[in-house]
Amino acid sequence: MLTVHAAPLVLPVGAAAVERGAVAVDGDRIVALGPYEAVAAAHPAARVRQWPGVIAPGLRQRHAEWLLTRCYHPDPREADELGADPLSGEAFARLARELDATRWAGSVRRGLQQMLRYGTTHLTGPFRDPAVRTAVSRSGLVEVLGGVSPVGVPGGVSENVPQSVSGSVSMGGAAGLDPLAGGRDLPGSVHAPLVTGARADFAVFDVPDEAALVAAGAGSCVVTVLGGRLVYRRR
C-alpha cells in the first residue's frame, strides 16, 4: 500500500531539511520526498501517517557484531536476576559458560529487537557466528560490510571493536545500543541518505531538529521503518 509518512521536519541528510515534510513509500521504495502538501497532492489515494518530531534515515549500528556476540540481552523473565540491560565484560563471560543454544539464540533475537528501538536499519558485519547470521537475515535488518558508507563516512574493521562502548553497555546499555553515542553526528551515523528511488529505511525521532536529535540520542526513536514496513513503534 502506498503510504505517506509526514512529520514537522524531514532530515534527508545530504540535502536541505524539509519543514512540514513527507516521505511517500510504495512497497520497499521511497517514491517521493518533499513538502507534505506537494507529496500528498501527488498521491491523493495514499494512506497518511502523521508522526511527531523528525523523519531521518535509518541508523547504522557499527558495533553490531560485538553487541550480538559479546553481550547477553536478558529475557524479561530474567530481570530480577540479571536486570534489563545488556551484560558485557566479566558479567557476560561468567554467564556465557552457562548458556545453551536456546538461550544464546534468544539473546541474539532480543538484541536485534532492541536495535530497532534505536532507529537502526543497518548493521556492520560480517557476522561469523551461524546463529547470528541466521537471526540477522530473519530480522530484515541489512548487513553491510565495514568500509566507506554511501554518505562518505570512513569505516573499517575497527568499527566492530568498540572502545568506550563496552563500559557504557555494562553500566546501562543505552550508549552501546545507540548509534549516535560517542559524539557521532547524524551524517556519520546513517547508512545512506533519504532519496527518491532508495530503499525505504528510516526512523522517526521525537525531537524538534537535528541538533536535538544528536543531543538526545537515538533513544528518542518512536518509529522504525525497514524496507517500507513499520517494524517498531513506541507504545
JOVENWO-V652030 format. One record per pair of residues at least 6 apart in sequence whose ideal C-beta (glycine too) atoms are under 7 Angstrom apart, sorted by the first residue. I is the first residue (numbers start at 1). J is the second residue. Records with the same first field share a line. If there is no record, write none. Layout:
# JOVENWO-V652030
I = J, J
This chain:
# JOVENWO-V652030
1 = 47
2 = 24, 26, 43, 45, 46
3 = 25, 46, 47, 49
4 = 22, 24, 39, 40, 43, 46, 48
5 = 22, 23, 25, 49, 51, 55
6 = 22, 36, 48, 49, 50, 51
7 = 21, 51, 52, 53, 54, 55, 204
8 = 19, 20, 53
9 = 17, 19, 21, 54, 209
10 = 17, 18, 21, 22, 23, 33, 54, 55
11 = 17, 54, 55, 56, 186, 210
12 = 33, 193, 194, 195
13 = 56, 57, 151, 186, 187, 190, 193, 194
14 = 151, 193
15 = 193
18 = 34, 35
20 = 35, 36
21 = 34, 35, 36, 55
22 = 34, 36, 39, 40
23 = 30, 33, 55, 194, 202
24 = 31, 32, 39, 43, 46
25 = 31, 200, 228
27 = 228
28 = 199, 200, 227, 228
29 = 197, 199, 200, 228
30 = 194, 195, 196, 197, 198, 200
31 = 196
32 = 39, 42, 43, 196
33 = 194, 196
40 = 48
51 = 204, 223
52 = 206, 222
53 = 204, 205, 206, 207, 208, 222
54 = 205, 207, 209, 213
55 = 202, 204
56 = 186, 202, 203, 205, 213
57 = 190, 191, 192, 193, 194, 201, 202
58 = 119, 120, 121, 122, 190, 191, 201, 202, 203, 224
59 = 118, 119, 120, 121, 179, 189, 190, 203, 218
60 = 122, 124, 149, 179, 189, 190, 191
61 = 115, 120, 123, 124, 179
62 = 124, 159, 179
63 = 160, 162, 165, 176
64 = 123, 124
65 = 125, 127, 160
66 = 160, 161, 162
67 = 86, 111, 176, 177
68 = 108, 111, 132
69 = 129, 132
70 = 88, 92
71 = 86, 87, 88, 92, 111, 169
72 = 86, 87, 92, 95, 107
73 = 86, 107, 110, 111, 114
74 = 82, 83, 84
75 = 106, 110
85 = 172, 173
86 = 169, 173, 176
87 = 95
88 = 166, 169, 170
89 = 166, 170
91 = 170
104 = 131
105 = 131, 135
108 = 131, 132, 135
109 = 135
112 = 135, 136, 139, 141
114 = 177
115 = 141, 177
116 = 224, 231, 232
117 = 221, 232
118 = 177, 178, 179, 218, 219, 221
119 = 203, 205, 218, 221, 224
120 = 141, 179
121 = 141, 142, 191, 201, 224, 226
122 = 141, 142, 144, 191
123 = 136, 141, 143
124 = 144, 146, 155, 159, 160
125 = 143, 144, 145
126 = 145
127 = 133, 136, 143
136 = 143
140 = 226, 227, 231
141 = 226
144 = 191
146 = 155, 156, 157, 159, 160
147 = 155, 156
148 = 154, 155
149 = 155, 191
150 = 191, 192
151 = 187, 190, 192, 193
153 = 187, 188
164 = 182
165 = 175, 176
168 = 175, 176, 181
169 = 176
174 = 219
175 = 181
178 = 217, 218, 219
179 = 189, 218
180 = 189, 214, 217, 218
181 = 217
185 = 214
186 = 210, 213, 214
192 = 198
194 = 202
199 = 227
200 = 225, 227, 228
201 = 225, 226, 227
202 = 225
203 = 221, 223, 224, 225
204 = 222, 223
205 = 213, 220, 221, 222
206 = 220, 222
207 = 213, 216, 220
213 = 220
222 = 233, 234
223 = 230, 232, 233
224 = 231, 232
